């Protein structure tokens, strides 16, 4: 992990590979997570998550999210948006079946919204962004992308107002708050330059 945190991915990967070789059941999903979030090797991450599903079960979790969530992220980053939608929906449906609606994570909903936005189904994107915002009401990333979908649908005034709220919430630090976001940006996570200076 220290090597990955220093962005020395190729130096760190052999250690993870050795861990998987010695104990696949324990480390395969962790290596898949590292490939998805840290080193951004999405095709390799998908392959590892498929192995993890075979070894540890189809509905496994690593680092607080389902395998399907990370597979959705990986497909999203590979521009395979229909596959991304499929995996995010599977992740959300499984949580609902296992624990109920209140356990659905705001990031699953957010990324499902992003995937719908990418396939230009802006109405469905807005629905998912709204669900994410119902959980995390100052989530600037969801506000920002929802404002794009609103503008695309011709709702300019609403889009502009939401864009301003997103900018204010972002500047207050309300964005993706995953532990590893401190080291690596998550897909579609906002940067300062998304918002012009006042």
PyMOL CGO cylinders between C-alpha atoms (Angstrom):
from pymol import cmd
from pymol.cgo import CYLINDER

trace = [
    CYLINDER, 0.00, 0.00, 0.00, 2.76, 2.58, 0.73, 0.3, 1, 1, 1, 1, 1, 1,
    CYLINDER, 2.76, 2.58, 0.73, 4.10, 2.14, -2.82, 0.3, 1, 1, 1, 1, 1, 1,
    CYLINDER, 4.10, 2.14, -2.82, 0.63, 2.59, -4.31, 0.3, 1, 1, 1, 1, 1, 1,
    CYLINDER, 0.63, 2.59, -4.31, 0.06, 5.70, -2.18, 0.3, 1, 1, 1, 1, 1, 1,
    CYLINDER, 0.06, 5.70, -2.18, 3.27, 7.13, -3.67, 0.3, 1, 1, 1, 1, 1, 1,
    CYLINDER, 3.27, 7.13, -3.67, 1.85, 6.28, -7.14, 0.3, 1, 1, 1, 1, 1, 1,
    CYLINDER, 1.85, 6.28, -7.14, 4.55, 3.67, -7.69, 0.3, 1, 1, 1, 1, 1, 1,
    CYLINDER, 4.55, 3.67, -7.69, 2.03, 1.24, -9.11, 0.3, 1, 1, 1, 1, 1, 1,
    CYLINDER, 2.03, 1.24, -9.11, 4.37, -1.03, -11.03, 0.3, 1, 1, 1, 1, 1, 1,
    CYLINDER, 4.37, -1.03, -11.03, 6.65, -1.33, -8.00, 0.3, 1, 1, 1, 1, 1, 1,
    CYLINDER, 6.65, -1.33, -8.00, 3.72, -2.18, -5.73, 0.3, 1, 1, 1, 1, 1, 1,
    CYLINDER, 3.72, -2.18, -5.73, 1.87, -4.61, -7.98, 0.3, 1, 1, 1, 1, 1, 1,
    CYLINDER, 1.87, -4.61, -7.98, 4.31, -7.55, -7.64, 0.3, 1, 1, 1, 1, 1, 1,
    CYLINDER, 4.31, -7.55, -7.64, 3.66, -7.55, -3.89, 0.3, 1, 1, 1, 1, 1, 1,
    CYLINDER, 3.66, -7.55, -3.89, -0.08, -7.77, -4.48, 0.3, 1, 1, 1, 1, 1, 1,
    CYLINDER, -0.08, -7.77, -4.48, 0.43, -10.44, -7.14, 0.3, 1, 1, 1, 1, 1, 1,
    CYLINDER, 0.43, -10.44, -7.14, 2.46, -12.49, -4.65, 0.3, 1, 1, 1, 1, 1, 1,
    CYLINDER, 2.46, -12.49, -4.65, -0.23, -12.08, -1.98, 0.3, 1, 1, 1, 1, 1, 1,
    CYLINDER, -0.23, -12.08, -1.98, -2.87, -13.33, -4.44, 0.3, 1, 1, 1, 1, 1, 1,
    CYLINDER, -2.87, -13.33, -4.44, -0.62, -16.23, -5.43, 0.3, 1, 1, 1, 1, 1, 1,
    CYLINDER, -0.62, -16.23, -5.43, -0.24, -17.25, -1.78, 0.3, 1, 1, 1, 1, 1, 1,
    CYLINDER, -0.24, -17.25, -1.78, -3.87, -16.68, -0.70, 0.3, 1, 1, 1, 1, 1, 1,
    CYLINDER, -3.87, -16.68, -0.70, -6.27, -15.89, -3.55, 0.3, 1, 1, 1, 1, 1, 1,
    CYLINDER, -6.27, -15.89, -3.55, -9.35, -16.11, -1.36, 0.3, 1, 1, 1, 1, 1, 1,
    CYLINDER, -9.35, -16.11, -1.36, -8.03, -13.39, 0.92, 0.3, 1, 1, 1, 1, 1, 1,
    CYLINDER, -8.03, -13.39, 0.92, -6.42, -10.98, -1.54, 0.3, 1, 1, 1, 1, 1, 1,
    CYLINDER, -6.42, -10.98, -1.54, -8.03, -11.29, -4.99, 0.3, 1, 1, 1, 1, 1, 1,
    CYLINDER, -8.03, -11.29, -4.99, -10.75, -8.70, -4.32, 0.3, 1, 1, 1, 1, 1, 1,
    CYLINDER, -10.75, -8.70, -4.32, -8.28, -6.32, -2.66, 0.3, 1, 1, 1, 1, 1, 1,
    CYLINDER, -8.28, -6.32, -2.66, -6.03, -6.47, -5.72, 0.3, 1, 1, 1, 1, 1, 1,
    CYLINDER, -6.03, -6.47, -5.72, -9.06, -5.84, -7.92, 0.3, 1, 1, 1, 1, 1, 1,
    CYLINDER, -9.06, -5.84, -7.92, -9.96, -2.80, -5.81, 0.3, 1, 1, 1, 1, 1, 1,
    CYLINDER, -9.96, -2.80, -5.81, -6.40, -1.46, -6.07, 0.3, 1, 1, 1, 1, 1, 1,
    CYLINDER, -6.40, -1.46, -6.07, -6.42, -1.89, -9.84, 0.3, 1, 1, 1, 1, 1, 1,
    CYLINDER, -6.42, -1.89, -9.84, -9.77, -0.10, -10.13, 0.3, 1, 1, 1, 1, 1, 1,
    CYLINDER, -9.77, -0.10, -10.13, -9.35, 2.84, -7.76, 0.3, 1, 1, 1, 1, 1, 1,
    CYLINDER, -9.35, 2.84, -7.76, -5.63, 3.31, -7.37, 0.3, 1, 1, 1, 1, 1, 1,
    CYLINDER, -5.63, 3.31, -7.37, -3.77, 2.23, -10.51, 0.3, 1, 1, 1, 1, 1, 1,
    CYLINDER, -3.77, 2.23, -10.51, -6.80, 2.61, -12.81, 0.3, 1, 1, 1, 1, 1, 1,
    CYLINDER, -6.80, 2.61, -12.81, -6.16, -0.64, -14.70, 0.3, 1, 1, 1, 1, 1, 1,
    CYLINDER, -6.16, -0.64, -14.70, -9.83, -1.18, -15.45, 0.3, 1, 1, 1, 1, 1, 1,
    CYLINDER, -9.83, -1.18, -15.45, -9.70, -4.21, -17.74, 0.3, 1, 1, 1, 1, 1, 1,
    CYLINDER, -9.70, -4.21, -17.74, -7.47, -6.00, -15.24, 0.3, 1, 1, 1, 1, 1, 1,
    CYLINDER, -7.47, -6.00, -15.24, -9.75, -4.95, -12.38, 0.3, 1, 1, 1, 1, 1, 1,
    CYLINDER, -9.75, -4.95, -12.38, -12.77, -6.48, -14.14, 0.3, 1, 1, 1, 1, 1, 1,
    CYLINDER, -12.77, -6.48, -14.14, -10.88, -9.74, -14.66, 0.3, 1, 1, 1, 1, 1, 1,
    CYLINDER, -10.88, -9.74, -14.66, -9.92, -9.84, -10.97, 0.3, 1, 1, 1, 1, 1, 1,
    CYLINDER, -9.92, -9.84, -10.97, -13.45, -9.07, -9.81, 0.3, 1, 1, 1, 1, 1, 1,
    CYLINDER, -13.45, -9.07, -9.81, -14.77, -11.89, -11.99, 0.3, 1, 1, 1, 1, 1, 1,
    CYLINDER, -14.77, -11.89, -11.99, -12.26, -14.22, -10.31, 0.3, 1, 1, 1, 1, 1, 1,
    CYLINDER, -12.26, -14.22, -10.31, -13.27, -12.85, -6.90, 0.3, 1, 1, 1, 1, 1, 1,
    CYLINDER, -13.27, -12.85, -6.90, -16.91, -13.63, -7.67, 0.3, 1, 1, 1, 1, 1, 1,
    CYLINDER, -16.91, -13.63, -7.67, -15.97, -17.23, -8.51, 0.3, 1, 1, 1, 1, 1, 1,
    CYLINDER, -15.97, -17.23, -8.51, -13.81, -17.62, -5.41, 0.3, 1, 1, 1, 1, 1, 1,
    CYLINDER, -13.81, -17.62, -5.41, -15.72, -15.59, -2.79, 0.3, 1, 1, 1, 1, 1, 1,
    CYLINDER, -15.72, -15.59, -2.79, -19.26, -15.37, -4.12, 0.3, 1, 1, 1, 1, 1, 1,
    CYLINDER, -19.26, -15.37, -4.12, -21.17, -13.20, -6.58, 0.3, 1, 1, 1, 1, 1, 1,
    CYLINDER, -21.17, -13.20, -6.58, -22.30, -10.64, -4.01, 0.3, 1, 1, 1, 1, 1, 1,
    CYLINDER, -22.30, -10.64, -4.01, -18.98, -9.92, -2.36, 0.3, 1, 1, 1, 1, 1, 1,
    CYLINDER, -18.98, -9.92, -2.36, -17.76, -6.63, -0.91, 0.3, 1, 1, 1, 1, 1, 1,
    CYLINDER, -17.76, -6.63, -0.91, -14.37, -4.99, -0.57, 0.3, 1, 1, 1, 1, 1, 1,
    CYLINDER, -14.37, -4.99, -0.57, -13.57, -1.60, 0.95, 0.3, 1, 1, 1, 1, 1, 1,
    CYLINDER, -13.57, -1.60, 0.95, -17.27, -0.92, 1.73, 0.3, 1, 1, 1, 1, 1, 1,
    CYLINDER, -17.27, -0.92, 1.73, -18.60, -1.45, -1.81, 0.3, 1, 1, 1, 1, 1, 1,
    CYLINDER, -18.60, -1.45, -1.81, -19.82, -4.40, -3.83, 0.3, 1, 1, 1, 1, 1, 1,
    CYLINDER, -19.82, -4.40, -3.83, -17.85, -6.10, -6.56, 0.3, 1, 1, 1, 1, 1, 1,
    CYLINDER, -17.85, -6.10, -6.56, -20.61, -4.99, -8.94, 0.3, 1, 1, 1, 1, 1, 1,
    CYLINDER, -20.61, -4.99, -8.94, -20.06, -1.36, -7.93, 0.3, 1, 1, 1, 1, 1, 1,
    CYLINDER, -20.06, -1.36, -7.93, -16.37, -1.54, -8.87, 0.3, 1, 1, 1, 1, 1, 1,
    CYLINDER, -16.37, -1.54, -8.87, -17.14, -3.41, -12.07, 0.3, 1, 1, 1, 1, 1, 1,
    CYLINDER, -17.14, -3.41, -12.07, -19.61, -0.67, -12.94, 0.3, 1, 1, 1, 1, 1, 1,
    CYLINDER, -19.61, -0.67, -12.94, -16.91, 1.95, -12.30, 0.3, 1, 1, 1, 1, 1, 1,
    CYLINDER, -16.91, 1.95, -12.30, -14.46, 0.03, -14.47, 0.3, 1, 1, 1, 1, 1, 1,
    CYLINDER, -14.46, 0.03, -14.47, -16.91, -0.26, -17.37, 0.3, 1, 1, 1, 1, 1, 1,
    CYLINDER, -16.91, -0.26, -17.37, -17.79, 3.43, -16.96, 0.3, 1, 1, 1, 1, 1, 1,
    CYLINDER, -17.79, 3.43, -16.96, -14.12, 4.33, -17.36, 0.3, 1, 1, 1, 1, 1, 1,
    CYLINDER, -14.12, 4.33, -17.36, -13.82, 2.07, -20.41, 0.3, 1, 1, 1, 1, 1, 1,
    CYLINDER, -13.82, 2.07, -20.41, -16.76, 3.94, -22.03, 0.3, 1, 1, 1, 1, 1, 1,
    CYLINDER, -16.76, 3.94, -22.03, -18.89, 0.78, -21.94, 0.3, 1, 1, 1, 1, 1, 1,
    CYLINDER, -18.89, 0.78, -21.94, -21.81, 2.66, -20.50, 0.3, 1, 1, 1, 1, 1, 1,
    CYLINDER, -21.81, 2.66, -20.50, -24.53, 0.03, -20.95, 0.3, 1, 1, 1, 1, 1, 1,
    CYLINDER, -24.53, 0.03, -20.95, -22.42, -2.47, -19.02, 0.3, 1, 1, 1, 1, 1, 1,
    CYLINDER, -22.42, -2.47, -19.02, -21.81, 0.17, -16.35, 0.3, 1, 1, 1, 1, 1, 1,
    CYLINDER, -21.81, 0.17, -16.35, -25.57, 0.73, -15.98, 0.3, 1, 1, 1, 1, 1, 1,
    CYLINDER, -25.57, 0.73, -15.98, -26.09, -3.02, -15.68, 0.3, 1, 1, 1, 1, 1, 1,
    CYLINDER, -26.09, -3.02, -15.68, -23.52, -3.45, -12.89, 0.3, 1, 1, 1, 1, 1, 1,
    CYLINDER, -23.52, -3.45, -12.89, -24.61, -0.39, -10.90, 0.3, 1, 1, 1, 1, 1, 1,
    CYLINDER, -24.61, -0.39, -10.90, -28.23, -1.58, -11.09, 0.3, 1, 1, 1, 1, 1, 1,
    CYLINDER, -28.23, -1.58, -11.09, -27.16, -5.06, -9.92, 0.3, 1, 1, 1, 1, 1, 1,
    CYLINDER, -27.16, -5.06, -9.92, -25.26, -3.53, -7.00, 0.3, 1, 1, 1, 1, 1, 1,
    CYLINDER, -25.26, -3.53, -7.00, -28.25, -1.40, -5.97, 0.3, 1, 1, 1, 1, 1, 1,
    CYLINDER, -28.25, -1.40, -5.97, -30.78, -4.23, -6.43, 0.3, 1, 1, 1, 1, 1, 1,
    CYLINDER, -30.78, -4.23, -6.43, -28.70, -6.60, -4.32, 0.3, 1, 1, 1, 1, 1, 1,
    CYLINDER, -28.70, -6.60, -4.32, -28.45, -4.09, -1.45, 0.3, 1, 1, 1, 1, 1, 1,
    CYLINDER, -28.45, -4.09, -1.45, -32.21, -3.51, -1.58, 0.3, 1, 1, 1, 1, 1, 1,
    CYLINDER, -32.21, -3.51, -1.58, -32.89, -7.25, -1.46, 0.3, 1, 1, 1, 1, 1, 1,
    CYLINDER, -32.89, -7.25, -1.46, -30.39, -7.90, 1.35, 0.3, 1, 1, 1, 1, 1, 1,
    CYLINDER, -30.39, -7.90, 1.35, -30.92, -4.88, 3.60, 0.3, 1, 1, 1, 1, 1, 1,
    CYLINDER, -30.92, -4.88, 3.60, -33.57, -2.54, 2.22, 0.3, 1, 1, 1, 1, 1, 1,
    CYLINDER, -33.57, -2.54, 2.22, -33.63, 0.84, 0.48, 0.3, 1, 1, 1, 1, 1, 1,
    CYLINDER, -33.63, 0.84, 0.48, -32.02, 2.74, 3.35, 0.3, 1, 1, 1, 1, 1, 1,
    CYLINDER, -32.02, 2.74, 3.35, -28.76, 0.80, 2.87, 0.3, 1, 1, 1, 1, 1, 1,
    CYLINDER, -28.76, 0.80, 2.87, -28.22, 1.85, -0.76, 0.3, 1, 1, 1, 1, 1, 1,
    CYLINDER, -28.22, 1.85, -0.76, -25.02, 3.89, -0.97, 0.3, 1, 1, 1, 1, 1, 1,
    CYLINDER, -25.02, 3.89, -0.97, -25.17, 7.40, -2.42, 0.3, 1, 1, 1, 1, 1, 1,
    CYLINDER, -25.17, 7.40, -2.42, -22.21, 6.62, -4.71, 0.3, 1, 1, 1, 1, 1, 1,
    CYLINDER, -22.21, 6.62, -4.71, -23.99, 3.70, -6.37, 0.3, 1, 1, 1, 1, 1, 1,
    CYLINDER, -23.99, 3.70, -6.37, -26.86, 6.04, -7.20, 0.3, 1, 1, 1, 1, 1, 1,
    CYLINDER, -26.86, 6.04, -7.20, -24.52, 8.83, -8.29, 0.3, 1, 1, 1, 1, 1, 1,
    CYLINDER, -24.52, 8.83, -8.29, -22.55, 6.63, -10.68, 0.3, 1, 1, 1, 1, 1, 1,
    CYLINDER, -22.55, 6.63, -10.68, -25.72, 5.07, -12.07, 0.3, 1, 1, 1, 1, 1, 1,
    CYLINDER, -25.72, 5.07, -12.07, -26.81, 8.64, -12.81, 0.3, 1, 1, 1, 1, 1, 1,
    CYLINDER, -26.81, 8.64, -12.81, -23.48, 9.37, -14.51, 0.3, 1, 1, 1, 1, 1, 1,
    CYLINDER, -23.48, 9.37, -14.51, -23.80, 6.23, -16.63, 0.3, 1, 1, 1, 1, 1, 1,
    CYLINDER, -23.80, 6.23, -16.63, -27.33, 7.24, -17.70, 0.3, 1, 1, 1, 1, 1, 1,
    CYLINDER, -27.33, 7.24, -17.70, -26.03, 10.75, -18.47, 0.3, 1, 1, 1, 1, 1, 1,
    CYLINDER, -26.03, 10.75, -18.47, -23.32, 9.25, -20.68, 0.3, 1, 1, 1, 1, 1, 1,
    CYLINDER, -23.32, 9.25, -20.68, -25.91, 7.34, -22.73, 0.3, 1, 1, 1, 1, 1, 1,
    CYLINDER, -25.91, 7.34, -22.73, -27.89, 10.58, -22.93, 0.3, 1, 1, 1, 1, 1, 1,
    CYLINDER, -27.89, 10.58, -22.93, -30.84, 9.38, -20.89, 0.3, 1, 1, 1, 1, 1, 1,
    CYLINDER, -30.84, 9.38, -20.89, -30.89, 12.59, -18.88, 0.3, 1, 1, 1, 1, 1, 1,
    CYLINDER, -30.89, 12.59, -18.88, -34.28, 12.02, -17.26, 0.3, 1, 1, 1, 1, 1, 1,
    CYLINDER, -34.28, 12.02, -17.26, -33.10, 8.75, -15.70, 0.3, 1, 1, 1, 1, 1, 1,
    CYLINDER, -33.10, 8.75, -15.70, -29.79, 10.41, -14.79, 0.3, 1, 1, 1, 1, 1, 1,
    CYLINDER, -29.79, 10.41, -14.79, -31.62, 13.16, -12.90, 0.3, 1, 1, 1, 1, 1, 1,
    CYLINDER, -31.62, 13.16, -12.90, -33.73, 10.59, -11.06, 0.3, 1, 1, 1, 1, 1, 1,
    CYLINDER, -33.73, 10.59, -11.06, -30.58, 8.84, -9.83, 0.3, 1, 1, 1, 1, 1, 1,
    CYLINDER, -30.58, 8.84, -9.83, -28.83, 12.10, -8.94, 0.3, 1, 1, 1, 1, 1, 1,
    CYLINDER, -28.83, 12.10, -8.94, -31.90, 13.09, -6.93, 0.3, 1, 1, 1, 1, 1, 1,
    CYLINDER, -31.90, 13.09, -6.93, -31.80, 9.78, -5.05, 0.3, 1, 1, 1, 1, 1, 1,
    CYLINDER, -31.80, 9.78, -5.05, -28.12, 10.32, -4.30, 0.3, 1, 1, 1, 1, 1, 1,
    CYLINDER, -28.12, 10.32, -4.30, -28.82, 13.87, -3.13, 0.3, 1, 1, 1, 1, 1, 1,
    CYLINDER, -28.82, 13.87, -3.13, -31.65, 12.61, -0.90, 0.3, 1, 1, 1, 1, 1, 1,
    CYLINDER, -31.65, 12.61, -0.90, -28.93, 10.76, 1.06, 0.3, 1, 1, 1, 1, 1, 1,
    CYLINDER, -28.93, 10.76, 1.06, -26.16, 13.38, 0.80, 0.3, 1, 1, 1, 1, 1, 1,
    CYLINDER, -26.16, 13.38, 0.80, -27.91, 16.71, 0.22, 0.3, 1, 1, 1, 1, 1, 1,
    CYLINDER, -27.91, 16.71, 0.22, -24.75, 18.80, -0.31, 0.3, 1, 1, 1, 1, 1, 1,
    CYLINDER, -24.75, 18.80, -0.31, -23.01, 16.33, -2.64, 0.3, 1, 1, 1, 1, 1, 1,
    CYLINDER, -23.01, 16.33, -2.64, -21.44, 18.75, -5.11, 0.3, 1, 1, 1, 1, 1, 1,
    CYLINDER, -21.44, 18.75, -5.11, -20.52, 16.10, -7.69, 0.3, 1, 1, 1, 1, 1, 1,
    CYLINDER, -20.52, 16.10, -7.69, -24.15, 14.97, -8.01, 0.3, 1, 1, 1, 1, 1, 1,
    CYLINDER, -24.15, 14.97, -8.01, -25.32, 18.58, -8.15, 0.3, 1, 1, 1, 1, 1, 1,
    CYLINDER, -25.32, 18.58, -8.15, -22.81, 19.42, -10.87, 0.3, 1, 1, 1, 1, 1, 1,
    CYLINDER, -22.81, 19.42, -10.87, -23.69, 16.51, -13.16, 0.3, 1, 1, 1, 1, 1, 1,
    CYLINDER, -23.69, 16.51, -13.16, -27.40, 16.96, -12.53, 0.3, 1, 1, 1, 1, 1, 1,
    CYLINDER, -27.40, 16.96, -12.53, -27.00, 20.58, -13.65, 0.3, 1, 1, 1, 1, 1, 1,
    CYLINDER, -27.00, 20.58, -13.65, -25.53, 19.32, -16.94, 0.3, 1, 1, 1, 1, 1, 1,
    CYLINDER, -25.53, 19.32, -16.94, -28.49, 17.00, -17.47, 0.3, 1, 1, 1, 1, 1, 1,
    CYLINDER, -28.49, 17.00, -17.47, -30.93, 19.80, -16.63, 0.3, 1, 1, 1, 1, 1, 1,
    CYLINDER, -30.93, 19.80, -16.63, -29.22, 22.14, -19.11, 0.3, 1, 1, 1, 1, 1, 1,
    CYLINDER, -29.22, 22.14, -19.11, -29.30, 19.44, -21.79, 0.3, 1, 1, 1, 1, 1, 1,
    CYLINDER, -29.30, 19.44, -21.79, -33.05, 19.11, -21.24, 0.3, 1, 1, 1, 1, 1, 1,
    CYLINDER, -33.05, 19.11, -21.24, -33.44, 22.88, -21.69, 0.3, 1, 1, 1, 1, 1, 1,
    CYLINDER, -33.44, 22.88, -21.69, -34.03, 23.69, -18.01, 0.3, 1, 1, 1, 1, 1, 1,
    CYLINDER, -34.03, 23.69, -18.01, -31.45, 26.46, -18.04, 0.3, 1, 1, 1, 1, 1, 1,
    CYLINDER, -31.45, 26.46, -18.04, -32.55, 28.46, -14.98, 0.3, 1, 1, 1, 1, 1, 1,
    CYLINDER, -32.55, 28.46, -14.98, -32.73, 25.38, -12.78, 0.3, 1, 1, 1, 1, 1, 1,
    CYLINDER, -32.73, 25.38, -12.78, -29.38, 24.19, -14.15, 0.3, 1, 1, 1, 1, 1, 1,
    CYLINDER, -29.38, 24.19, -14.15, -27.65, 27.51, -13.41, 0.3, 1, 1, 1, 1, 1, 1,
    CYLINDER, -27.65, 27.51, -13.41, -29.00, 27.66, -9.86, 0.3, 1, 1, 1, 1, 1, 1,
    CYLINDER, -29.00, 27.66, -9.86, -27.86, 24.09, -9.18, 0.3, 1, 1, 1, 1, 1, 1,
    CYLINDER, -27.86, 24.09, -9.18, -24.45, 24.76, -10.73, 0.3, 1, 1, 1, 1, 1, 1,
    CYLINDER, -24.45, 24.76, -10.73, -23.96, 27.65, -8.29, 0.3, 1, 1, 1, 1, 1, 1,
    CYLINDER, -23.96, 27.65, -8.29, -25.00, 25.43, -5.37, 0.3, 1, 1, 1, 1, 1, 1,
    CYLINDER, -25.00, 25.43, -5.37, -22.57, 22.74, -6.57, 0.3, 1, 1, 1, 1, 1, 1,
    CYLINDER, -22.57, 22.74, -6.57, -19.76, 25.30, -6.70, 0.3, 1, 1, 1, 1, 1, 1,
    CYLINDER, -19.76, 25.30, -6.70, -20.52, 26.52, -3.18, 0.3, 1, 1, 1, 1, 1, 1,
    CYLINDER, -20.52, 26.52, -3.18, -20.83, 23.00, -1.76, 0.3, 1, 1, 1, 1, 1, 1,
    CYLINDER, -20.83, 23.00, -1.76, -17.63, 21.92, -3.51, 0.3, 1, 1, 1, 1, 1, 1,
    CYLINDER, -17.63, 21.92, -3.51, -15.72, 24.85, -2.05, 0.3, 1, 1, 1, 1, 1, 1,
    CYLINDER, -15.72, 24.85, -2.05, -16.97, 23.84, 1.40, 0.3, 1, 1, 1, 1, 1, 1,
    CYLINDER, -16.97, 23.84, 1.40, -15.52, 20.35, 0.85, 0.3, 1, 1, 1, 1, 1, 1,
    CYLINDER, -15.52, 20.35, 0.85, -18.74, 18.44, 0.16, 0.3, 1, 1, 1, 1, 1, 1,
    CYLINDER, -18.74, 18.44, 0.16, -17.65, 15.98, -2.48, 0.3, 1, 1, 1, 1, 1, 1,
    CYLINDER, -17.65, 15.98, -2.48, -16.77, 12.28, -2.72, 0.3, 1, 1, 1, 1, 1, 1,
    CYLINDER, -16.77, 12.28, -2.72, -15.67, 11.40, 0.78, 0.3, 1, 1, 1, 1, 1, 1,
    CYLINDER, -15.67, 11.40, 0.78, -14.30, 7.90, 0.34, 0.3, 1, 1, 1, 1, 1, 1,
    CYLINDER, -14.30, 7.90, 0.34, -11.15, 7.20, 2.38, 0.3, 1, 1, 1, 1, 1, 1,
    CYLINDER, -11.15, 7.20, 2.38, -9.04, 6.57, -0.70, 0.3, 1, 1, 1, 1, 1, 1,
    CYLINDER, -9.04, 6.57, -0.70, -10.18, 9.78, -2.39, 0.3, 1, 1, 1, 1, 1, 1,
    CYLINDER, -10.18, 9.78, -2.39, -7.46, 11.44, -0.31, 0.3, 1, 1, 1, 1, 1, 1,
    CYLINDER, -7.46, 11.44, -0.31, -4.86, 9.62, -2.44, 0.3, 1, 1, 1, 1, 1, 1,
    CYLINDER, -4.86, 9.62, -2.44, -6.59, 9.21, -5.80, 0.3, 1, 1, 1, 1, 1, 1,
    CYLINDER, -6.59, 9.21, -5.80, -9.44, 10.98, -7.53, 0.3, 1, 1, 1, 1, 1, 1,
    CYLINDER, -9.44, 10.98, -7.53, -12.45, 8.80, -8.17, 0.3, 1, 1, 1, 1, 1, 1,
    CYLINDER, -12.45, 8.80, -8.17, -13.97, 8.70, -11.66, 0.3, 1, 1, 1, 1, 1, 1,
    CYLINDER, -13.97, 8.70, -11.66, -15.92, 11.88, -12.45, 0.3, 1, 1, 1, 1, 1, 1,
    CYLINDER, -15.92, 11.88, -12.45, -14.85, 13.49, -9.18, 0.3, 1, 1, 1, 1, 1, 1,
    CYLINDER, -14.85, 13.49, -9.18, -14.76, 17.27, -9.43, 0.3, 1, 1, 1, 1, 1, 1,
    CYLINDER, -14.76, 17.27, -9.43, -11.63, 19.40, -9.53, 0.3, 1, 1, 1, 1, 1, 1,
    CYLINDER, -11.63, 19.40, -9.53, -11.26, 23.12, -8.74, 0.3, 1, 1, 1, 1, 1, 1,
    CYLINDER, -11.26, 23.12, -8.74, -11.04, 23.95, -12.43, 0.3, 1, 1, 1, 1, 1, 1,
    CYLINDER, -11.04, 23.95, -12.43, -14.59, 22.70, -13.02, 0.3, 1, 1, 1, 1, 1, 1,
    CYLINDER, -14.59, 22.70, -13.02, -15.72, 25.98, -11.49, 0.3, 1, 1, 1, 1, 1, 1,
    CYLINDER, -15.72, 25.98, -11.49, -14.53, 29.31, -12.91, 0.3, 1, 1, 1, 1, 1, 1,
    CYLINDER, -14.53, 29.31, -12.91, -13.37, 31.87, -10.42, 0.3, 1, 1, 1, 1, 1, 1,
    CYLINDER, -13.37, 31.87, -10.42, -15.96, 34.45, -9.33, 0.3, 1, 1, 1, 1, 1, 1,
]
cmd.load_cgo(trace, "trace")
